[in-house]
Structures are given as structure tokens and as C-alpha cells.
Amino acid sequence: MRVNRAWLGLAVLMMPTSLVAIDTTALLLALPRLSADLGATNVQQLWISDSYGFMVAGLVITMGTLGDRIGRRRLLMIGGAAFAVLSVVAAFAANPLVLIVARALLGVAGASLAPSTLALITNMFRDVRQRGRAIAIWAACQFTGGALGPVLAGLLLQHFWWGSVFLAAVPAMVLLLVAGPALLPEFRSDHVGRLDLASVGLSLAAVLLMVFGIKQLTVEHVSVVPAAALVLGAVIGYLFVRRQLRLDTPLLDLRLFRSRPFTAVLIALAFAGIAMAGTGLLVTQYLQGVLGFSPVASAMLFAPMGLGTAVGTMAAPALTRRMRPATAIAGGLVGSALGSLLLVGVHGAGALPMVMIGIAVLALGTGPLFALGTGLVVGSVPPERAGSAASMSETGNYFGGSLGFALLGVLAAVVYRSGMDGTSDSLAGAVAASRHLPAGQGADLLHSAREAFTTSLHVTGVAAAIIFTGLAVLVLTMRPATRTAPAVLPEYETTRG
């Protein structure tokens, strides 16, 4: 009965895990319609789109540690209730400012959900194999949610107004609030000290400035402001690190980085995020700008990337029965490198199947890293620090995604402009310009732009393959992590609270 309740509790935790990922990507398709209805300017559209992700990235460290202090289930319930209420506010926002504020506050609530769910899993599953399967399911929900977000938004927008994209989260959060107290254990530590507010402020400022700077590098022609944000964020980050190393009970236990496996996995999670985000950015633009698919159709055709990662994470625990976790992770990353190289062959009549096979293989190979690597991170710390470790894993993912858009996006842009001899800055710009030219000139411009963009996709595929290969070598050189003995984990029935 104890095990059954643990798995039922995991089913409850799957809902907020999926919804945080869905809310990150679902707005992409709804943004044009809601912007027209609310009269949002370009700047307001940027904040509507990015305020959620900024706040999740900036506060996930704080929320992970806060859950260790006040109780992980309590923080999850508070975050779930806030998420439901704010989703309703966002759905019925009367002007852009209300929606921006609601989205930012949704990010605060979302930041409390992801580390709480992952940390609770470490308490609910004492058996190492069961915990591995549970973490694999958790990771699969994250990537499935991210892949299905645009698809869900597209289906809702065909029948309802843009606010329905936000309201979709409400029933699941209500179910979490009803079932959570009965099925989820409470866990808090009595030995983690008070929450250091100065550390909270430093971490929030450092992460927000860094993520803002990285994102703006991809859209700003003048790089002074993004560069200044990155420098200031790095300085504040240095002050944050120095403070953590001096505190007896730090907000983030940076001493964990003394463990080579722990450090190697976090590096791998971040750089795999770079490769996946960069290739994802190029592939979605290729589907729309080169192959001519609509945003909804492109979202559906792109779904194999998220679904492939989900399948890979679910298969990862079975692989550990036949090989060491490091071997399974490295083997998967080699597969991802091969999938990336398939993108180099994208051209002509067979372009669409080659793209879909490439992103599916690439994503499938990352599954063992995200499942086993995340398990290694949270398993490398005592139970009372699981929330802090989970927040490190989540922060690595967010930084990886942001860096992928920036670094590989810039690389692709350089290759594209070189192919166009500097006459065009982007494929979207070339498509728009071709509509105002005579038919023959417009067709020539489109052909040149699509050829140049296809070349940039090929280069991005090669860059991703190099990243994945390097990560495979890194993982193979790491030593096995020391696992926490099951005996130190709290009994599930006695921690219900």
C-alpha cells in the first residue's frame, strides 16, 4: 500500500511538472492573437513572452532551498494555488500591463513547482531503482510538456480565445491541491538554517541579468546593453559565489562542485541544453521559412524532439541493468551526435523526413543524460539538501537553453549573412522583402535566402555534434557517484505530515 501511494503521488506530481513546461512554450502560438486583442507593442510582446521564463530562471535556486526549509509539500501547494489563480488572471487580462504582471507572478509560482516535485521524489522512493524510474517519468513529463505546449495551444486557439491557453492549467492545479495532501509526504529539514535574503537578492539579480543579456544578444543589433547586462550579472554572480562559500548554511551549497561526477553532470546538462535549444531554434525556422509550414503544423512536426527525449528518459533506467550509468549516458550522447549530423544531409525533396529523423534521434540520445544525470545530482546530497540540488539541475537547464538560442543562434546568423553576402539579416526578413518585389526578383531572393539558411542549419548540426561528442568523453571520464544509503531516507508513512 505504501508503494502504491508513492506511485499515485508521482502521478499527482506529473501535473505541475508538465504544466510548467507547457506554459513555457504554449504562448508562442497565442502571442500574435493576444497582442492584437490587447494592442500590445513590440516591447510589451517581448515582456509578455519572456517575463515568465525570466522569473522561473531567477527564482528556482531560492525556491529549491526554501522548500528544504518550510516544507516541500507546503511550498508545492502554495505554488500550485498561486499558479491556478494567476492563470485565471492572465486569461482575462484586460490590457498588456496586467498580463505582463500576471506572467511574471506565474513565473514565481512556476519556480516553486519544479524543484519541489523533484525533491519530493527523493523522499517518496527509498529504493534506488524505483527512484530512478520515478525521476525518468518526471523528466519525461518535462520534455513532453515542452513539446506539446505549442500543439495544445494550436488546438485550443482553433476553437477558443487566447485566454484558454492559460485556463488549461487550472483543473490540473485544482486536482493537485485536492489530492496532494493525501498522497504526498511532507519533508523539511531542521538543520538548514535561516534563509539568507542577501543571497536571494544576489542570485536573482545575477541570473536575471545573465539570462536577459544572453537573450538580447540574439535580437539586438547593438550589443552594448546585452554585454553590459552580462558583465554586471557576472560581477554579481561572483559576489554571490563568494558569499555562499563563507556562509555556514548557504542558499546554494557550492561545495558540491568538489565532486567530479556532480560537476560533470551539471556541465553536461547545461551544454546538452545549448545543443538542443540551438538546433530546435534552427529547425522550427526551417520548417516555416524554408519548407513553408504554418506555425501549428511546424509545432506538430517538431514534436518528435520533445517526445524523443521523453522516450529516452523512460528507457534510461532499463539501460542501467546492462551497463554503468556513465556508459549509458555517454552512449546516448554519441547517438545524439549522430542525430545532429543527420541535419547536415537536409536538402531537397527528402528534407522533411531527414529533419524529423534527425531531431528524433538527437533527442532520444539525450534521454539517459536527463534521467540518470538528474538522479545522480539529487542522489549526491543528503535528503535535507535535495531541494537545493534540484534547483542546481533546473538552473543548468535554463541557462543551457538560453545560451543555445544565443550562441548557436548567432553562429547560424553569421553563416546566413555570409551566404547572402550581407544583403539580408534574417530569413524572415527576406521572406517579407520578397513580397514587395517583382515576381522574378522575389523568387530569386527567396531561393538564395532558403539556400543560405539551409547551410546555417548544416553548420548548426555540426556544432551540436561536436558538443555532444565532447560531453560523451567528459561523462566517460567521470568516476561513479557515491550514492546515499537508503537507510538515511525518511520513511514514507512517517513523513506524511
C-alpha positions as CSV (number, residue, x, y, z in Angstrom):
1,M,0.0,0.0,0.0
2,R,2.9,2.3,0.8
3,V,4.4,1.8,-2.7
4,N,1.0,2.2,-4.3
5,R,0.5,5.5,-2.6
6,A,4.0,6.6,-3.7
7,W,3.2,5.9,-7.3
8,L,-0.1,7.7,-7.0
9,G,1.7,10.6,-5.5
10,L,4.1,10.6,-8.5
11,A,1.0,10.8,-10.8
12,V,0.0,13.9,-8.9
13,L,3.5,15.4,-9.3
14,M,3.4,14.8,-13.0
15,M,0.7,17.5,-13.4
16,P,2.7,20.6,-12.2
17,T,5.8,19.2,-13.8
18,S,4.2,19.1,-17.2
19,L,2.3,22.4,-16.8
20,V,5.4,24.4,-16.0
21,A,7.0,23.1,-19.3
22,I,3.7,23.7,-21.2
23,D,3.4,27.2,-20.0
24,T,6.9,28.0,-21.2
25,T,6.2,27.1,-24.8
26,A,2.4,27.3,-25.3
27,L,2.3,31.1,-25.5
28,L,4.4,31.1,-28.7
29,L,1.4,30.5,-30.9
30,A,-1.1,32.5,-28.8
31,L,1.1,35.7,-28.7
32,P,0.1,37.1,-32.1
33,R,-3.6,36.9,-31.4
34,L,-3.5,38.2,-27.8
35,S,-1.2,41.0,-28.9
36,A,-3.7,42.1,-31.5
37,D,-6.6,41.9,-29.0
38,L,-4.8,43.8,-26.2
39,G,-3.0,46.2,-28.5
40,A,0.4,45.2,-27.2
41,T,3.5,47.0,-28.6
42,N,6.6,45.1,-29.7
43,V,8.3,45.8,-26.3
44,Q,5.2,44.6,-24.4
45,Q,5.1,41.5,-26.5
46,L,8.7,40.8,-25.5
47,W,7.9,41.1,-21.9
48,I,4.7,39.0,-22.2
49,S,6.8,36.3,-23.8
50,D,9.9,36.4,-21.6
51,S,8.7,37.5,-18.1
52,Y,7.6,34.0,-17.2
53,G,10.9,32.4,-18.1
54,F,12.9,35.1,-16.5
55,M,11.3,34.7,-13.1
56,V,11.4,30.9,-13.2
57,A,15.1,31.0,-14.0
58,G,15.8,33.7,-11.4
59,L,14.0,32.2,-8.5
60,V,14.4,28.4,-9.0
61,I,17.5,28.4,-6.8
62,T,15.7,30.3,-4.0
63,M,12.6,28.1,-4.2
64,G,14.6,24.9,-4.1
65,T,16.2,25.9,-0.9
66,L,13.1,27.4,0.5
67,G,11.3,24.1,0.2
68,D,14.0,22.4,2.2
69,R,13.3,25.0,5.0
70,I,9.5,25.4,5.1
71,G,8.5,22.0,3.7
72,R,8.4,20.8,0.1
73,R,4.8,19.8,0.0
74,R,3.8,23.1,1.6
75,L,5.7,25.1,-1.0
76,L,4.2,22.9,-3.7
77,M,0.7,23.6,-2.5
78,I,1.3,27.3,-2.2
79,G,2.8,27.4,-5.7
80,G,0.0,25.3,-7.2
81,A,-2.7,27.6,-5.7
82,A,-0.9,30.7,-6.9
83,F,-0.5,29.2,-10.3
84,A,-4.2,28.4,-10.6
85,V,-5.3,31.9,-9.5
86,L,-2.8,33.7,-11.7
87,S,-3.7,31.6,-14.7
88,V,-7.2,32.9,-14.4
89,V,-6.0,36.5,-14.1
90,A,-3.8,36.1,-17.2
91,A,-6.7,34.5,-19.2
92,F,-8.9,37.5,-18.5
93,A,-6.3,40.3,-18.6
94,A,-7.8,43.5,-19.9
95,N,-4.5,45.1,-21.0
96,P,-0.9,44.3,-21.7
97,L,0.4,45.5,-18.3
98,V,-1.9,43.2,-16.4
99,L,-0.8,40.3,-18.5
100,I,2.9,41.1,-18.1
101,V,2.5,41.2,-14.3
102,A,0.4,38.0,-14.2
103,R,3.0,36.2,-16.4
104,A,5.9,37.4,-14.1
105,L,4.0,36.2,-11.0
106,L,3.2,32.9,-12.8
107,G,7.0,32.6,-13.2
108,V,7.4,33.0,-9.4
109,A,4.8,30.2,-8.8
110,G,6.4,28.1,-11.5
111,A,9.8,28.3,-9.9
112,S,8.4,26.8,-6.7
113,L,6.9,23.8,-8.5
114,A,9.8,22.1,-10.4
115,P,12.4,21.7,-7.6
116,S,9.6,20.8,-5.1
117,T,8.4,17.9,-7.3
118,L,11.9,16.6,-7.9
119,A,12.9,16.9,-4.2
120,L,9.7,15.1,-3.1
121,I,10.5,12.1,-5.3
122,T,13.7,11.5,-3.3
123,N,11.6,11.2,-0.2
124,M,8.8,9.1,-1.7
125,F,11.0,6.4,-3.3
126,R,13.6,4.8,-1.0
127,D,14.6,2.1,-3.4
128,V,17.3,3.3,-5.8
129,R,15.8,1.5,-8.9
130,Q,12.3,2.8,-8.1
131,R,13.6,6.3,-7.6
132,G,15.4,6.1,-10.9
133,R,12.2,5.1,-12.7
134,A,10.3,7.9,-11.0
135,I,12.9,10.5,-11.9
136,A,12.8,9.2,-15.5
137,I,9.0,9.7,-15.6
138,W,9.5,13.2,-14.1
139,A,12.0,14.1,-16.8
140,A,9.7,12.7,-19.5
141,C,6.9,14.9,-18.3
142,Q,9.1,18.0,-18.6
143,F,10.1,17.3,-22.2
144,T,6.7,16.0,-23.3
145,G,5.1,19.2,-21.8
146,G,7.5,21.4,-23.7
147,A,6.9,19.6,-27.0
148,L,3.1,19.5,-26.6
149,G,2.8,23.1,-25.4
150,P,2.6,24.7,-28.9
151,V,0.4,21.8,-30.2
152,L,-2.0,22.2,-27.3
153,A,-2.1,25.9,-27.9
154,G,-2.8,25.4,-31.6
155,L,-5.7,23.1,-30.9
156,L,-7.2,25.5,-28.3
157,L,-6.8,28.5,-30.5
158,Q,-8.8,26.8,-33.3
159,H,-11.9,26.7,-31.0
160,F,-11.5,29.2,-28.2
161,W,-9.9,32.6,-27.5
162,W,-6.3,33.1,-26.4
163,G,-7.1,33.0,-22.7
164,S,-8.0,29.3,-23.0
165,V,-4.2,28.6,-23.2
166,F,-3.9,29.8,-19.6
167,L,-7.1,28.3,-18.3
168,A,-5.9,24.8,-19.3
169,A,-3.7,24.7,-16.2
170,V,-6.5,25.4,-13.7
171,P,-8.1,21.9,-13.5
172,A,-4.8,20.2,-13.1
173,M,-3.7,22.6,-10.3
174,V,-7.1,22.1,-8.5
175,L,-6.6,18.3,-8.6
176,L,-3.1,18.8,-7.2
177,L,-4.5,20.8,-4.3
178,V,-7.1,18.2,-3.6
179,A,-5.1,15.1,-3.9
180,G,-1.6,16.4,-2.8
181,P,-2.2,16.5,1.0
182,A,-3.4,12.8,1.0
183,L,-0.8,11.4,-1.4
184,L,2.4,13.4,-0.9
185,P,4.7,13.3,2.1
186,E,5.8,16.5,3.9
187,F,9.5,16.9,4.3
188,R,11.5,19.7,5.8
189,S,15.0,20.0,7.4
190,D,15.6,21.3,10.9
191,H,19.3,21.9,10.2
192,V,19.4,24.2,7.1
193,G,19.3,27.5,9.0
194,R,17.6,30.7,8.1
195,L,17.0,31.9,4.5
196,D,19.7,34.4,3.7
197,L,17.9,37.3,2.0
198,A,21.1,38.9,0.7
199,S,21.9,35.6,-1.1
200,V,18.3,35.6,-2.5
201,G,18.7,39.1,-3.9
202,L,22.2,38.4,-5.4
203,S,21.1,35.1,-7.0
204,L,18.0,36.7,-8.5
205,A,19.9,39.7,-9.9
206,A,22.7,37.6,-11.3
207,V,20.5,35.1,-13.1
208,L,18.1,37.7,-14.4
209,L,20.9,39.9,-15.8
210,M,22.7,36.9,-17.3
211,V,19.5,35.5,-18.9
212,F,18.4,38.9,-20.2
213,G,21.9,39.6,-21.7
214,I,22.0,36.2,-23.4
215,K,18.5,36.6,-24.9
216,Q,19.1,40.1,-26.0
217,L,22.3,39.2,-27.9
218,T,20.1,37.3,-30.3
219,V,17.8,40.2,-31.1
220,E,19.8,43.4,-30.6
221,H,21.9,44.8,-33.4
222,V,23.8,46.9,-30.9
223,S,25.3,44.7,-28.3
224,V,26.3,47.3,-25.7
225,V,23.2,46.8,-23.4
226,P,23.3,43.0,-23.5
227,A,27.1,43.0,-23.0
228,A,26.7,45.4,-20.0
229,A,24.0,43.1,-18.5
230,L,26.3,40.1,-18.9
231,V,29.2,41.8,-17.2
232,L,27.1,43.1,-14.4
233,G,25.5,39.7,-14.0
234,A,28.9,38.1,-13.8
235,V,30.1,40.5,-11.2
236,I,27.0,40.0,-9.0
237,G,27.4,36.2,-9.6
238,Y,30.9,36.4,-8.3
239,L,29.7,38.2,-5.2
240,F,27.0,35.5,-4.8
241,V,29.6,32.7,-5.0
242,R,31.9,34.4,-2.5
243,R,29.1,34.8,0.0
244,Q,27.9,31.2,-0.4
245,L,31.4,29.9,0.4
246,R,31.5,32.0,3.6
247,L,28.1,31.0,5.0
248,D,27.6,28.1,7.3
249,T,24.2,27.4,5.7
250,P,24.4,28.8,2.2
251,L,21.5,29.3,-0.1
252,L,23.3,27.1,-2.7
253,D,25.9,24.6,-1.5
254,L,28.7,25.2,-3.9
255,R,30.9,22.7,-2.1
256,L,29.0,20.0,-4.0
257,F,31.1,21.0,-7.0
258,R,34.1,19.3,-5.4
259,S,32.5,16.1,-6.6
260,R,33.7,15.4,-10.2
261,P,30.6,13.3,-11.2
262,F,28.3,16.1,-9.8
263,T,30.2,18.8,-11.7
264,A,30.4,16.7,-14.9
265,V,26.7,16.0,-15.0
266,L,25.7,19.7,-14.4
267,I,28.1,20.7,-17.2
268,A,26.6,18.0,-19.5
269,L,23.0,19.1,-18.7
270,A,23.8,22.7,-19.5
271,F,25.7,22.0,-22.7
272,A,23.2,19.5,-23.9
273,G,20.6,22.2,-23.4
274,I,22.7,24.5,-25.6
275,A,22.8,22.0,-28.4
276,M,19.1,21.1,-28.2
277,A,17.9,24.7,-28.0
278,G,20.2,25.8,-30.8
279,T,19.1,23.0,-33.2
280,G,15.5,23.4,-32.1
281,L,15.6,27.1,-33.0
282,L,17.0,26.4,-36.4
283,V,14.7,23.5,-37.2
284,T,11.5,25.4,-36.3
285,Q,12.5,28.3,-38.5
286,Y,13.5,25.9,-41.3
287,L,10.1,24.2,-41.2
288,Q,8.3,27.6,-41.5
289,G,10.7,29.7,-43.6
290,V,12.1,27.1,-45.9
291,L,9.5,24.3,-46.1
292,G,6.6,26.7,-45.8
293,F,4.6,25.1,-43.0
294,S,2.2,27.0,-40.8
295,P,3.1,27.6,-37.1
296,V,0.7,25.0,-35.9
297,A,1.9,22.4,-38.5
298,S,5.5,23.2,-37.6
299,A,4.8,22.7,-33.9
300,M,3.3,19.3,-34.7
301,L,6.2,18.3,-36.9
302,F,8.7,19.5,-34.3
303,A,7.0,17.4,-31.5
304,P,9.3,14.4,-32.2
305,M,12.1,16.3,-30.5
306,G,10.3,16.5,-27.1
307,L,8.7,13.1,-27.5
308,G,12.1,11.6,-28.4
309,T,13.6,12.9,-25.2
310,A,10.7,11.6,-23.2
311,V,11.1,8.1,-24.7
312,G,14.8,8.2,-24.0
313,T,14.3,9.2,-20.4
314,M,11.8,6.4,-19.9
315,A,14.2,3.8,-21.3
316,A,17.2,5.0,-19.3
317,P,16.5,3.0,-16.1
318,A,16.4,-0.3,-18.1
319,L,19.8,0.5,-19.6
320,T,21.4,0.6,-16.2
321,R,20.6,-3.1,-15.8
322,R,23.0,-3.9,-18.6
323,M,25.7,-1.2,-18.2
324,R,27.1,1.5,-16.0
325,P,25.1,4.8,-15.9
326,A,28.1,6.7,-17.3
327,T,28.3,4.3,-20.2
328,A,24.5,4.6,-20.8
329,I,24.7,8.4,-20.7
330,A,27.8,8.6,-23.0
331,G,26.3,6.1,-25.4
332,G,23.1,8.2,-25.6
333,L,25.2,11.3,-26.3
334,V,27.0,9.6,-29.1
335,G,23.6,8.8,-30.6
336,S,22.7,12.5,-30.2
337,A,25.8,13.4,-32.1
338,L,24.8,11.1,-35.0
339,G,21.3,12.6,-35.0
340,S,22.8,16.1,-35.2
341,L,24.9,15.0,-38.2
342,L,21.8,13.8,-40.0
343,L,20.8,17.5,-40.1
344,V,23.8,18.1,-42.4
345,G,22.0,16.0,-45.0
346,V,18.9,18.1,-45.0
347,H,18.2,19.3,-48.5
348,G,15.9,18.9,-51.5
349,A,12.9,16.5,-51.7
350,G,13.9,14.4,-48.7
351,A,14.4,17.3,-46.4
352,L,11.3,16.8,-44.1
353,P,11.9,13.2,-43.2
354,M,15.6,13.8,-42.7
355,V,14.8,16.7,-40.3
356,M,12.3,14.7,-38.3
357,I,14.5,11.6,-38.1
358,G,17.5,13.8,-37.1
359,I,15.8,15.6,-34.3
360,A,14.1,12.4,-33.0
361,V,17.5,10.6,-32.9
362,L,19.2,13.6,-31.3
363,A,16.5,13.9,-28.6
364,L,16.3,10.2,-28.0
365,G,20.0,10.1,-27.2
366,T,19.8,12.8,-24.5
367,G,17.2,10.8,-22.5
368,P,19.8,8.9,-20.4
369,L,21.5,12.1,-19.5
370,F,18.4,13.9,-18.3
371,A,17.1,10.9,-16.4
372,L,20.2,9.3,-15.0
373,G,22.1,12.6,-14.7
374,T,19.3,14.3,-12.8
375,G,19.1,11.2,-10.5
376,L,22.8,11.5,-9.9
377,V,22.6,15.1,-8.9
378,V,19.8,14.7,-6.4
379,G,21.3,11.4,-5.2
380,S,24.6,13.1,-4.4
381,V,23.3,15.1,-1.5
382,P,21.6,14.2,1.9
383,P,17.8,14.2,1.8
384,E,17.6,17.6,3.5
385,R,19.5,19.2,0.7
386,A,17.6,17.6,-2.2
387,G,15.7,20.8,-3.0
388,S,18.9,22.8,-3.4
389,A,20.4,20.1,-5.6
390,A,17.2,20.0,-7.7
391,S,17.4,23.8,-8.2
392,M,21.0,23.4,-9.5
393,S,19.8,20.9,-12.1
394,E,17.0,23.2,-13.2
395,T,19.2,26.3,-13.3
396,G,21.6,24.4,-15.6
397,N,18.8,23.5,-17.9
398,Y,17.5,27.1,-18.1
399,F,21.0,28.5,-18.7
400,G,21.7,25.9,-21.3
401,G,18.5,26.7,-23.2
402,S,19.2,30.5,-23.2
403,L,22.8,30.0,-24.2
404,G,21.7,27.7,-27.0
405,F,19.5,30.3,-28.5
406,A,22.2,32.9,-28.2
407,L,25.4,31.1,-29.2
408,L,24.2,28.8,-31.9
409,G,21.7,31.4,-33.0
410,V,24.5,33.9,-33.5
411,L,26.6,31.2,-35.3
412,A,23.6,30.5,-37.7
413,A,23.1,34.2,-38.3
414,V,26.7,34.7,-39.2
415,V,26.6,31.8,-41.7
416,Y,23.3,33.0,-43.1
417,R,24.6,36.6,-43.7
418,S,27.8,35.3,-45.2
419,G,25.7,33.2,-47.6
420,M,23.7,36.2,-48.5
421,D,26.8,38.4,-48.9
422,G,25.4,40.7,-46.2
423,T,22.3,41.7,-48.2
424,S,19.9,40.1,-45.7
425,D,20.0,39.8,-41.9
426,S,17.4,37.0,-41.5
427,L,15.3,34.5,-43.4
428,A,12.1,36.1,-42.0
429,G,13.3,39.5,-43.3
430,A,14.0,38.0,-46.8
431,V,10.5,36.4,-46.9
432,A,8.9,39.7,-46.0
433,A,11.0,41.6,-48.6
434,S,10.3,39.2,-51.4
435,R,6.6,40.0,-51.2
436,H,7.3,43.6,-52.3
437,L,9.5,42.7,-55.2
438,P,8.6,41.7,-58.8
439,A,7.8,38.0,-59.1
440,G,11.1,37.0,-60.6
441,Q,13.3,39.1,-58.2
442,G,11.2,37.9,-55.2
443,A,11.6,34.3,-56.3
444,D,15.4,34.7,-56.7
445,L,15.7,36.3,-53.2
446,L,13.7,33.6,-51.6
447,H,15.8,30.9,-53.2
448,S,19.0,32.5,-52.1
449,A,17.7,33.0,-48.6
450,R,16.5,29.5,-48.2
451,E,19.8,28.1,-49.5
452,A,21.7,30.2,-47.1
453,F,19.5,29.3,-44.2
454,T,19.8,25.6,-45.0
455,T,23.6,26.0,-44.9
456,S,23.3,27.6,-41.5
457,L,21.2,24.5,-40.3
458,H,24.0,22.2,-41.6
459,V,26.7,24.2,-39.6
460,T,24.5,24.1,-36.5
461,G,24.1,20.4,-36.8
462,V,27.9,20.0,-37.0
463,A,28.3,22.3,-33.9
464,A,25.8,20.3,-32.0
465,A,27.5,17.0,-32.9
466,I,30.8,18.4,-31.6
467,I,29.2,19.4,-28.3
468,F,27.5,16.0,-27.8
469,T,30.7,14.2,-28.6
470,G,32.7,16.3,-26.2
471,L,30.1,15.6,-23.5
472,A,30.3,11.9,-24.1
473,V,34.0,12.0,-23.5
474,L,33.5,14.1,-20.4
475,V,31.0,11.7,-18.9
476,L,33.1,8.6,-19.6
477,T,36.0,10.1,-17.6
478,M,34.0,10.8,-14.5
479,R,34.1,8.5,-11.5
480,P,30.9,6.8,-10.3
481,A,28.9,8.9,-7.8
482,T,28.6,7.9,-4.2
483,R,25.0,7.0,-3.6
484,T,23.1,8.0,-0.5
485,A,22.3,4.9,1.5
486,P,18.6,4.1,1.5
487,A,18.6,3.9,5.3
488,V,19.1,7.6,5.7
489,L,16.0,8.4,3.7
490,P,12.9,9.1,5.8
491,E,10.1,6.5,6.0
492,Y,7.3,7.4,3.6
493,E,4.5,6.8,6.1
494,T,6.1,8.7,8.9
495,T,6.7,11.9,6.8
496,R,3.2,12.4,5.5
497,G,2.5,15.4,7.8
